[in-house]
Amino acid sequence: MEEEEIDAAEMIEEAESLEQKVYKQKVETLWKRKLELETSRSNKRQRGKETDRQESNSEESTSDSESDSDENFAVDWRAQHL
């Protein structure tokens, strides 16, 4: 009777040990996935910031050139009527 109890306890312990290993593997997989997602999100944010900077720089240069051309046009318009 005692041997059966010992064998049953050993089998339960083995099953629990295997279950714990599976859970540990799942946790490690989830940690890796979390790190990958955080890395990809931060990379996307950095790319977005760089794109925003480039767009704002191009808008500034475009608006500068547009205002210059507007000023030139306005000066040319005035000159034509004199």
Secondary structure, DSSP 8 states (H G I E B T S, - for coil): -HHHHHHHHHHHHHHHHHHHHHHHHHHHHHHHHHHHHHHHHHHHHHHHHHHHHHHHHHHHHHHHHHHHHHHHHHHHHHHHH-
